[in-house]
Amino acid sequence: MNQEQKTTQRQVLFIDSSPLYEGFFKEKLVAEQIKVTMAKGDRDAFQKMISQLPDLILVDIESDFENIQNFLENKLHDPNTARIPMIISGPQIPKEQVANLIRFGVMKYFAKPLKFDTFFKAIGKVLHTSLTIDETECALETHINGNMIFIEISKGLNRDKISLLRYRLSELLDINPLHEPKIVVMMSNLELTFVDGANLELLFDILCDEKRIKRSNIKVLAINDFIKELIAGHPMYSGIEVVENLNDILGQFVDTSSITPDDFSEVVTEKILNVDSEAKDSSVELRFGADCPEQEEQEAFDGSSLEIAIVDPNVKIQQSISQAFTAIKSKTQIFGNGQSLMQALANKSFSLIILDLYLPDVNGFQLLQYFKQQKLSIPILVHSVAPSKQFVVQALQFGASGFVIKPQPPAAVVQKALEIIKNRQIMELLKKPL
């Protein structure tokens, strides 16, 4: 890696992640040439954050926010780290609590179990880089019944879902004390060829790597000749058996001595299709966001209801800030001068105005003063060059709700804007009678 690559390499700090998340995401991000640092506990996380100033902080919360609260407060009050964006995964929490996280720089909150493709794409958006994820159509489901873990795969083989299976399988075995666990892989509806060989090998490598499962306790329900040939011709998979019907699996894994042919369908339902109600489920979700688009991540701030006015004569700045707001589903309207903004305000309102004070047609301070006199209810974030501290103070005295000094990355402008909007909403709630 040359010197230029070293200086431009993105850095991610992962805090308090379980082995599950640590393993999968570190593998994925490193493959994308992103440097990943792991931290445990408040002190370790804060020291690494201060020394590295990462581009993004990922936090994995097991049960509550107490263990990470000190870190969030320290991050907020340090001027070097306050604006570092964060993505948090954790338990389901009220929307009000999610929205309050914006002040710490949290861009998104994901309730577990994670849909990893949506989570991974969110990382890419915050880092302003395109991250690859396998989008091959694949339905991969697991459930436990007795001491058997059933893995059902249909439609196709998705490499990322198969990779996740390693962690889901490990966690299922950790939290469910199964005696001599047995694996049944149901692939009877798959039509595979040599093109699928690498993904198929990954699947069976994962099963064989799990030391708590004997290979003789792995059965594959499949009729595809390629699957049979691959397992039969691979020494590492010796002991894994391919069967073509459920009778063979039931005969080896379940005591069928007292079962009559008439009872067979009932036994299949009870021993295979049903989910054990006492079994604990893994926090790993093998369904991706694309499989169930109605279930989205919780936004730290739902930007879909926002419309932002961007007033700046610089076209590049207009576009970069607009794109940053679009990434959180906000609408934007761009103005190159003050007069066009004034005309628009005669007919509509905005959630917030981002205003450069150096406009080609009007004096920005006069514009602020006019809005203040008219008691404009729209919050204004000044995004401008500031030759002095007094310049900033004067803008705030003239009614600006905040000031971001140029140059700043678009994410910093978005974060400050959302903070202003959220604080405005809180103040309005406090004014309401109980």
LOPA-275469 format. One line per field, with one value per residue (C-alpha): residue in one letter; residue number from 0; x, y, z. Coordinates in Angstrom, 2 decimals, padded with zeros to 5 digits. Example, Ala and Ser with C-alpha at 12.3 -4.5 7.8 and 13.67 -1.06 7.14 Angstrom:
residu <- c(A,S) $
num <- c(0,1) $
X <- c(012.30,013.67) $
Y <- c(-004.50,-001.06) $
Z <- c(007.80,007.14) $
// end
This chain:
residu <- c(M,N,Q,E,Q,K,T,T,Q,R,Q,V,L,F,I,D,S,S,P,L,Y,E,G,F,F,K,E,K,L,V,A,E,Q,I,K,V,T,M,A,K,G,D,R,D,A,F,Q,K,M,I,S,Q,L,P,D,L,I,L,V,D,I,E,S,D,F,E,N,I,Q,N,F,L,E,N,K,L,H,D,P,N,T,A,R,I,P,M,I,I,S,G,P,Q,I,P,K,E,Q,V,A,N,L,I,R,F,G,V,M,K,Y,F,A,K,P,L,K,F,D,T,F,F,K,A,I,G,K,V,L,H,T,S,L,T,I,D,E,T,E,C,A,L,E,T,H,I,N,G,N,M,I,F,I,E,I,S,K,G,L,N,R,D,K,I,S,L,L,R,Y,R,L,S,E,L,L,D,I,N,P,L,H,E,P,K,I,V,V,M,M,S,N,L,E,L,T,F,V,D,G,A,N,L,E,L,L,F,D,I,L,C,D,E,K,R,I,K,R,S,N,I,K,V,L,A,I,N,D,F,I,K,E,L,I,A,G,H,P,M,Y,S,G,I,E,V,V,E,N,L,N,D,I,L,G,Q,F,V,D,T,S,S,I,T,P,D,D,F,S,E,V,V,T,E,K,I,L,N,V,D,S,E,A,K,D,S,S,V,E,L,R,F,G,A,D,C,P,E,Q,E,E,Q,E,A,F,D,G,S,S,L,E,I,A,I,V,D,P,N,V,K,I,Q,Q,S,I,S,Q,A,F,T,A,I,K,S,K,T,Q,I,F,G,N,G,Q,S,L,M,Q,A,L,A,N,K,S,F,S,L,I,I,L,D,L,Y,L,P,D,V,N,G,F,Q,L,L,Q,Y,F,K,Q,Q,K,L,S,I,P,I,L,V,H,S,V,A,P,S,K,Q,F,V,V,Q,A,L,Q,F,G,A,S,G,F,V,I,K,P,Q,P,P,A,A,V,V,Q,K,A,L,E,I,I,K,N,R,Q,I,M,E,L,L,K,K,P,L) $
num <- c(0,1,2,3,4,5,6,7,8,9,10,11,12,13,14,15,16,17,18,19,20,21,22,23,24,25,26,27,28,29,30,31,32,33,34,35,36,37,38,39,40,41,42,43,44,45,46,47,48,49,50,51,52,53,54,55,56,57,58,59,60,61,62,63,64,65,66,67,68,69,70,71,72,73,74,75,76,77,78,79,80,81,82,83,84,85,86,87,88,89,90,91,92,93,94,95,96,97,98,99,100,101,102,103,104,105,106,107,108,109,110,111,112,113,114,115,116,117,118,119,120,121,122,123,124,125,126,127,128,129,130,131,132,133,134,135,136,137,138,139,140,141,142,143,144,145,146,147,148,149,150,151,152,153,154,155,156,157,158,159,160,161,162,163,164,165,166,167,168,169,170,171,172,173,174,175,176,177,178,179,180,181,182,183,184,185,186,187,188,189,190,191,192,193,194,195,196,197,198,199,200,201,202,203,204,205,206,207,208,209,210,211,212,213,214,215,216,217,218,219,220,221,222,223,224,225,226,227,228,229,230,231,232,233,234,235,236,237,238,239,240,241,242,243,244,245,246,247,248,249,250,251,252,253,254,255,256,257,258,259,260,261,262,263,264,265,266,267,268,269,270,271,272,273,274,275,276,277,278,279,280,281,282,283,284,285,286,287,288,289,290,291,292,293,294,295,296,297,298,299,300,301,302,303,304,305,306,307,308,309,310,311,312,313,314,315,316,317,318,319,320,321,322,323,324,325,326,327,328,329,330,331,332,333,334,335,336,337,338,339,340,341,342,343,344,345,346,347,348,349,350,351,352,353,354,355,356,357,358,359,360,361,362,363,364,365,366,367,368,369,370,371,372,373,374,375,376,377,378,379,380,381,382,383,384,385,386,387,388,389,390,391,392,393,394,395,396,397,398,399,400,401,402,403,404,405,406,407,408,409,410,411,412,413,414,415,416,417,418,419,420,421,422,423,424,425,426,427,428,429,430,431,432,433) $
X <- c(000.00,001.50,001.52,-001.51,-003.59,-002.59,-003.80,-007.11,-008.07,-011.38,-011.34,-014.12,-014.12,-016.29,-017.25,-018.33,-019.17,-019.97,-017.80,-020.71,-020.61,-016.89,-016.17,-018.58,-018.26,-014.52,-014.18,-016.53,-015.07,-011.43,-012.27,-013.48,-010.09,-011.54,-009.44,-011.33,-010.38,-012.17,-012.72,-014.13,-015.61,-015.86,-012.21,-010.76,-013.30,-012.65,-008.87,-008.98,-011.47,-009.28,-006.09,-007.55,-010.46,-012.25,-014.60,-017.38,-018.12,-020.20,-021.62,-023.19,-025.37,-026.40,-029.16,-029.17,-027.31,-025.73,-022.44,-022.02,-023.57,-020.31,-018.67,-021.52,-021.33,-017.54,-017.73,-020.34,-018.31,-015.00,-014.82,-012.60,-015.04,-018.52,-019.27,-017.95,-021.00,-022.23,-024.41,-025.77,-027.30,-029.16,-032.49,-035.83,-036.33,-039.03,-038.87,-038.41,-035.21,-033.97,-034.58,-032.70,-029.54,-029.01,-027.28,-024.49,-023.96,-025.98,-027.16,-029.04,-030.21,-030.79,-032.90,-031.78,-031.94,-030.03,-030.75,-027.13,-027.49,-029.40,-026.89,-023.93,-025.41,-025.96,-022.25,-021.46,-023.76,-022.16,-018.65,-019.72,-018.42,-020.02,-019.78,-020.49,-023.10,-024.34,-027.90,-028.51,-032.08,-031.93,-034.31,-032.31,-034.15,-033.21,-035.20,-034.69,-036.81,-035.57,-031.84,-032.07,-031.23,-032.98,-031.45,-033.73,-032.30,-034.29,-034.20,-030.40,-027.15,-026.25,-022.66,-023.24,-026.19,-024.14,-021.30,-023.78,-024.94,-021.60,-022.42,-026.10,-025.25,-022.61,-024.96,-027.83,-025.55,-024.30,-027.74,-029.46,-027.83,-028.46,-027.28,-025.41,-026.86,-027.87,-028.08,-030.61,-029.93,-033.01,-032.09,-034.53,-035.80,-032.38,-031.08,-027.34,-024.41,-020.63,-021.10,-022.48,-019.58,-017.69,-020.79,-021.78,-018.30,-018.50,-021.76,-020.35,-017.05,-019.03,-020.90,-017.69,-015.88,-018.41,-016.66,-019.79,-021.42,-020.25,-020.19,-022.16,-024.91,-025.19,-027.82,-028.55,-031.98,-031.35,-032.06,-029.61,-026.81,-024.20,-024.74,-024.35,-021.21,-019.56,-020.05,-019.06,-015.90,-014.64,-012.59,-013.32,-017.04,-016.66,-019.49,-022.06,-024.94,-027.20,-030.72,-033.67,-036.59,-037.51,-038.04,-034.28,-033.71,-036.49,-035.24,-031.79,-032.55,-035.94,-037.21,-039.80,-040.33,-043.84,-044.86,-047.34,-047.44,-050.68,-048.95,-045.99,-047.30,-048.13,-044.63,-043.08,-045.06,-044.23,-040.54,-039.47,-041.81,-042.71,-040.46,-039.55,-041.31,-038.74,-035.72,-033.96,-033.43,-030.18,-029.70,-028.51,-031.17,-030.61,-033.38,-032.11,-033.89,-034.55,-036.54,-038.89,-038.79,-041.65,-039.28,-036.81,-034.13,-034.99,-033.63,-031.92,-033.93,-036.61,-035.63,-038.46,-040.69,-038.07,-037.67,-034.49,-033.78,-030.11,-029.09,-025.55,-024.06,-021.49,-022.92,-020.60,-021.57,-025.26,-025.00,-022.89,-025.17,-028.27,-026.90,-026.14,-029.75,-031.08,-029.16,-031.43,-034.51,-034.95,-036.13,-034.10,-034.65,-031.63,-031.36,-028.39,-029.34,-031.43,-034.10,-035.14,-035.44,-037.67,-039.95,-040.24,-041.06,-044.09,-045.76,-044.24,-042.37,-039.30,-038.14,-034.86,-032.87,-029.13,-027.81,-024.50,-024.05,-022.04,-024.80,-024.52,-027.66,-028.33,-026.38,-026.78,-026.96,-029.71,-031.59,-031.25,-032.36,-035.40,-036.41,-036.06,-038.25,-040.86,-040.68,-039.95,-040.63,-038.22,-034.87,-031.82,-028.42,-025.69,-023.09,-020.54,-016.94,-016.35,-013.45,-013.81,-015.56,-017.62,-018.95,-020.45,-021.81,-023.48,-025.21,-026.60,-027.75,-029.60,-031.61,-029.57,-030.16,-026.64,-023.44,-021.22,-017.99,-016.85,-015.28,-016.98,-017.95,-021.61,-022.24,-021.33,-023.83,-026.55,-025.81,-025.98,-029.21,-030.88,-029.73,-031.37,-034.62,-034.74,-034.10,-036.84,-039.28,-038.34,-038.93,-042.33,-043.28,-042.20,-044.44,-047.53,-049.63,-049.54) $
Y <- c(000.00,003.37,006.54,008.02,004.92,005.07,008.63,008.09,004.72,004.90,004.00,002.45,001.99,-000.93,-000.74,-003.60,-005.89,-009.52,-012.15,-012.56,-008.98,-008.63,-011.62,-010.94,-007.16,-007.05,-009.59,-007.63,-004.18,-005.24,-006.80,-003.33,-001.80,-000.20,-000.21,-001.67,-001.19,-003.02,-001.51,-002.90,-000.66,003.12,003.81,001.72,003.12,006.76,006.41,004.78,007.34,010.25,008.78,007.67,010.06,007.43,008.23,006.20,004.60,001.43,000.49,-002.86,-002.73,-005.98,-004.91,-001.23,002.04,002.25,000.68,003.15,006.30,007.74,007.24,009.06,012.00,012.25,012.08,014.83,017.25,016.80,019.22,016.82,013.91,015.42,015.29,011.80,009.92,006.81,003.80,001.82,-001.65,-002.79,-003.80,-002.39,001.01,003.73,006.13,009.06,007.49,006.80,010.41,011.69,009.91,012.45,014.82,012.25,012.05,008.85,008.69,005.37,002.94,-000.71,-002.89,-006.51,-008.94,-007.08,-007.31,-007.21,-005.98,-002.89,-002.32,-002.74,-000.34,002.23,002.04,002.72,005.76,007.32,006.68,007.94,004.80,001.90,-001.39,-004.68,-007.15,-010.31,-009.65,-013.14,-014.19,-016.75,-017.86,-019.24,-020.13,-022.06,-023.46,-025.87,-028.88,-031.06,-031.59,-030.94,-027.72,-027.43,-025.28,-024.72,-023.14,-022.33,-020.12,-019.83,-019.50,-016.09,-015.98,-013.34,-015.22,-018.42,-016.56,-015.31,-018.87,-019.56,-017.01,-017.91,-021.59,-020.86,-018.63,-021.12,-023.78,-021.36,-020.43,-023.80,-026.70,-029.41,-032.94,-034.29,-031.67,-032.81,-030.77,-031.27,-029.18,-029.13,-028.24,-030.38,-027.45,-026.21,-026.79,-026.15,-026.50,-026.17,-022.39,-022.68,-024.85,-022.18,-021.14,-024.75,-025.54,-022.51,-023.88,-027.31,-025.86,-023.85,-026.93,-028.96,-026.16,-026.30,-028.71,-029.41,-031.20,-034.58,-034.99,-038.19,-036.02,-033.83,-034.91,-033.16,-033.54,-033.03,-034.59,-032.49,-034.62,-031.85,-031.61,-035.37,-035.46,-032.56,-034.13,-037.62,-036.36,-034.15,-035.89,-033.12,-033.88,-037.58,-038.66,-036.20,-038.10,-036.98,-038.40,-037.94,-038.29,-037.48,-041.14,-041.68,-038.68,-039.64,-043.22,-042.12,-039.05,-039.95,-043.12,-044.34,-047.85,-047.05,-044.89,-046.28,-045.15,-043.32,-041.27,-040.32,-036.92,-035.95,-036.89,-034.87,-031.83,-032.34,-033.27,-031.22,-028.45,-027.13,-024.75,-025.71,-023.06,-023.44,-022.94,-019.58,-017.77,-016.22,-012.47,-013.11,-012.44,-014.42,-012.55,-009.37,-006.03,-006.74,-009.83,-007.84,-004.18,-003.28,-003.66,-000.79,000.28,002.89,006.26,008.31,011.02,010.31,012.71,011.69,014.48,017.22,019.76,021.81,025.08,025.38,028.95,029.08,030.50,027.67,024.89,022.18,023.01,023.04,019.57,017.97,019.15,018.21,014.68,014.33,015.19,012.90,010.04,010.44,010.69,014.46,016.71,019.76,022.91,024.84,028.62,030.50,033.88,035.55,036.93,033.49,032.28,035.27,034.50,030.83,031.74,033.69,030.42,027.67,026.83,024.71,022.59,024.53,027.01,026.56,030.02,031.31,034.95,035.85,036.07,037.80,039.94,040.68,041.05,037.89,039.82,042.04,038.92,037.48,040.76,040.92,037.35,038.18,041.27,039.22,036.58,033.83,030.50,028.53,027.78,029.05,027.36,029.64,027.78,030.37,031.56,033.45,035.93,036.40,035.11,038.33,037.45,034.24,036.00,038.65,036.01,034.33,037.70,038.33,035.15,032.26,029.02,027.76,028.43,025.96,027.55,026.65,024.42,021.44,018.01,017.74,015.20,017.84,020.28,017.62,016.64,020.25,020.83,017.76,018.80,022.21,020.70,018.18,020.85,022.98,020.06,019.47,023.15,023.08,020.00,021.70,024.67,022.45,022.21,018.88) $
Z <- c(000.00,-001.02,001.05,-000.75,-000.02,003.65,004.02,002.19,003.70,005.55,009.24,011.30,015.07,016.25,019.95,022.22,019.34,020.00,018.25,015.88,014.56,014.96,012.76,009.94,009.64,010.09,007.31,005.04,005.71,005.46,002.09,001.05,002.02,005.17,008.32,011.30,014.95,017.73,021.19,024.45,027.12,027.55,028.32,025.51,023.02,023.97,023.81,020.38,019.13,020.26,018.82,015.47,014.79,012.67,009.80,011.41,014.78,015.00,018.39,019.25,022.37,024.04,026.42,027.46,027.03,030.48,029.39,026.53,028.04,029.37,025.99,024.22,026.63,026.36,022.57,022.49,024.61,022.79,019.83,017.88,018.08,018.48,014.77,014.01,012.65,014.45,013.65,016.59,016.71,019.79,021.32,020.20,021.86,021.68,018.73,021.11,022.45,018.94,017.89,020.94,019.79,017.00,019.41,019.81,016.07,015.59,011.99,012.18,014.82,013.91,016.17,016.37,014.74,012.06,008.40,007.40,003.84,004.99,007.79,005.43,002.87,005.63,006.45,002.81,002.74,005.81,004.44,001.00,-000.66,-002.49,-000.60,-002.32,-001.11,-002.83,-004.02,-005.42,-004.66,-001.89,000.85,003.77,006.96,010.10,013.00,015.88,016.72,019.57,019.05,015.30,013.49,010.14,007.42,004.44,001.28,-001.84,-004.94,-005.06,-003.13,-001.71,-000.49,002.16,003.63,003.68,005.42,008.03,008.61,010.33,013.03,013.32,013.71,016.32,018.32,018.14,019.61,022.29,023.57,023.08,024.99,022.37,023.12,020.10,017.75,014.31,011.12,008.34,005.22,003.00,-000.59,-002.54,-004.62,-005.74,-009.24,-009.09,-011.50,-011.30,-011.37,-007.82,-006.67,-004.68,-002.71,-002.11,-000.78,001.51,002.93,003.72,004.96,007.51,008.68,008.95,010.82,013.66,016.04,018.08,015.17,013.96,010.19,010.55,012.10,008.98,006.47,003.17,001.61,-002.12,-005.48,-007.47,-008.94,-008.64,-004.87,-004.51,-006.66,-004.84,-001.39,-002.56,-004.22,-001.39,001.35,003.86,003.64,004.41,006.71,005.36,003.81,000.96,001.07,-001.25,001.14,004.71,005.60,005.68,007.95,010.34,010.43,011.62,013.74,015.25,016.92,014.38,015.77,016.95,013.98,011.46,007.81,008.51,011.20,009.03,007.83,011.40,012.54,009.72,010.83,014.49,014.16,011.13,010.07,013.51,015.40,018.95,021.06,023.85,021.57,021.77,018.50,017.33,016.96,013.41,010.79,007.61,005.85,004.26,004.05,000.37,001.41,003.65,002.56,004.88,007.85,007.76,010.20,012.79,011.74,014.40,012.72,010.15,007.39,005.05,006.38,006.01,003.22,003.36,001.55,000.52,-000.27,-001.66,-004.88,-005.09,-007.29,-005.91,-002.33,-003.31,-004.82,-002.08,000.73,-001.26,-001.81,001.91,002.78,000.07,001.73,004.80,002.58,002.99,000.17,-000.79,-002.83,-004.05,-004.38,-005.83,-004.33,-001.68,-003.99,-005.25,-001.66,-000.77,-003.71,-002.68,000.95,-000.24,-001.21,000.93,004.10,004.88,007.78,007.83,005.71,005.15,004.34,003.01,004.08,000.95,-001.66,-005.04,-004.70,-001.02,002.21,004.28,007.55,006.18,005.16,008.68,010.20,007.92,008.84,012.51,012.15,010.29,013.03,010.55,012.27,010.07,011.77,009.87,009.86,008.56,006.51,005.58,005.76,009.03,009.11,012.88,015.98,016.07,012.62,014.03,017.12,014.98,012.82,015.94,017.32,014.06,014.52,013.13,015.02,014.36,012.45,010.59,009.41,005.89,004.84,006.52,005.13,004.11,006.90,009.49,007.97,007.97,011.56,012.77,010.82,012.32,015.79,015.34,014.06,016.90,019.54,018.00,018.26,021.90,022.74,021.07,023.09,026.32,025.55,025.31,028.49,030.32) $
// end
